[in-house]
Amino acid sequence: MTVPSRIILASNNPGKIDEINRMLRNTEIHVISQSEFGIGEAVEDKPTFVENALIKARHASAASGLPAIADDSGLVVDAIGGEPGVISSRYSDPGANDERNIAKLLGKLELIEGSARDCRFRCLMVYVRHCDDASPLIADGTLHGRVHHRAQGSYGFGYDPVVWIPELECTLAELSTNEKNKISHRGKALRSMVEQLIKEYPRHDP
């Protein structure tokens, strides 16, 4: 099978690009951002993480003519019906920011204590060989935690300041980027995806 020299990532996050390429450094695969093609954001209007990831991957692949990787992720709290879920980034309102999203989440959990505040970060990552790929590669990752009563820590983004990791006795926002990537839902999904890509396109040394 011909190894794609370039794969487009349906993201404009340079940190994510660098992280994936570091993990692929011993292969012939190189990942580039959709921003290099001037590709805009896809409309994510499906009820599941995997469907929204596929929307983004197919959108980027159709616009670029390249294979594509995309992920969709969010925070799930069972005590409030799985919220924020797929709308994690716009939980408080369409123009949401991290502070307003966290404020809404803490407000909903104000009268909830103990293990009922348990939560999990979910990440679904997909790879499509072309925009109409009927059998995409799919990887997932989960990080379990508990919603803290207040924001704590200055690293990370999103809900990191209020996701307490019991075994580490800190929030995600108190971990360095490298420490977070070792345990995060996205890090787990990415490592699984890279393993699948390496199996799909094994390196053949001359």
N, C-alpha and C positions, 0 to 999 in steps of 0.2 A: 504494500500500500504506500502510495506516495506521501511523504511527510510534508505537511503544509509549512512553508518557511515562515509564514506570518498568520497569526490568529488575531482577530479584532476583539477587544474587550468592550462590552456595552457599558462603559463607565468612563467618566472623565477624572477619576481619582488617580493621581500620579503615584500615590503610595501603594495602591492596589496593583498597579502595573508593575512597579519595581518588585513587589513581593512575589508575584507570579513568575516574573522572569528570573528571579534568583532561584526559585525552585526548579525552573526548567533549564538551568544553566548548563547541564550536561547533556542536553538534547539539541536537536536541530530546530526546535520550535522557538519562535520569538513572538511575544504578545505586544500589540500596539493599541493605543486608545482610539475610540471612535471619534474623538475630537480631531484627530489628524485627518479625518475625512469630512469634517464639518457636519457630522451626523447629529441631529437633535435627539432629545429624549423621547422615548416611546411612551404611549399612553398605557399605564398599568391599571386596568379596570377589571381584573379577574379576582375571584375570592380566595385563591390559594397562592402560596409563595412560588410553587413550581410553575404554575401557569403564567404568572407575571414575569418570572425569569425567562421563560420561553418566548414571551412577547418581545422582551428586550433583545434576546439573542437573535431571533428571526429578523427583527427590525434592522439590527446592525449588519447582519449578514446580507440581507437583501440590498441594503444601501451601498455596501462596500464590495460585494462579490467574494468575500472571504469567509472562512469558517469563523464562528464567533462563540465567545464565552460570556455568560451573564449570571448574575446571582440576584436573589431577592431574599430579604431577611427582615426579621422583626421580633418584638418582644411579645410573649404570650403569657397571660395571667389567668389561670382557670377560674379564680374567685370572681372575676368580672366578665365571665363569658368568653374568655380567650382574647380580650382586648389587651393592647392596641392592635395586635395581629398585623395583617397586611397593610393597614393604614398607619403603622407606627410612626412614620416620618411626618405625617400630616394629621396626627391624632386630635390635636386641640382645635384646629381650623385649617382651611386650605393653605393659608400662608404661615403655617406653624413654624416655630423654632424650638430648639431643645428645651428651653426654660418653660415655655407654655405647655409643651407636651408633658414634661415631668410634673408640672403643677397640676394638670388634669389627672394624671395617673395617681399621684399622692392623694388628691382630693377624693377620688373614687375608693381608695383603700383606707380612708381615714378611720373607719370603725372596724377594720379588719386587722387581726393580730396573728402572731405566731406563724405556724406552717401554712396557714391559709394565704399568706402573702408570697408563697413559693411561685417562682416564675421560670421561664426558660427562653433563651434566645434561640431562634431557629434560622438556619441559612440553607437555602436550596440553590445549588449551582448547576448550570447546564452548559453543554457544549453541542453546537450544531455544525455539521460538516458543510451544510449549505442551508439556505433559508427554508427549504421544504423538507428538511431531514425528518424522516418518519421514526427514526430510532436514535434520538439524541442521547448523549451520555448524561447521567444525572448523579450528582453527589449531594450529600446533606451533612449537616453538622448541628449539634445541639450543645448548649451550655446551660446548666441548671444553676439557679441562684434563688435569692429571696429579695423582694423589693424592700429596700431600706426606708426608714421613716424620714430621712432627710438626705439631701445631696451631699456627697463627700468625695473629695479628690479633684484633681485638676487635669488629669490626662483623659484621653479618649474623647468620645462625642456621644450624641444621642442620649440614651438612658443609662450610660455607663456609671454616672455618679450615684445612681440609686439602685444598682444591681449588686447586692451583697453576695460574695462568694464565701460560704460558711467555712470551708476547709482552709481558706487563706486568711479569713478574718479581716477582709477588706472589701471595698467596692472595686469594680473593674476600673474606675477612674483613678484608683490609687496604684495601678500597675503600669509599668513602662510599656511601650508599644511591643517590645520583644516578649515581655512576660505575658502580656495579653494574648498575643498571637499564638502562643504555645497552647492555650486552653480555650480560645474563643471558638464560637460556632462557625465563624467564617474561616478561621484557620483550619479547623477540622475538615470542613467541606472542600477547601482549596487543596489540602494535602490528598484527600481522596480523589479529587478531579485530576490532579497531576499524576497520580498513580495510574489512573485509567488512561490518560493520554500517553503515558510512556508505554503502556501495554499495547495501545492501539498503533502507535508509531515507534516501535522499538528501533533503537539505534543500531545500524549495521556498519561497523568499522571496516575499512578496507583491509 
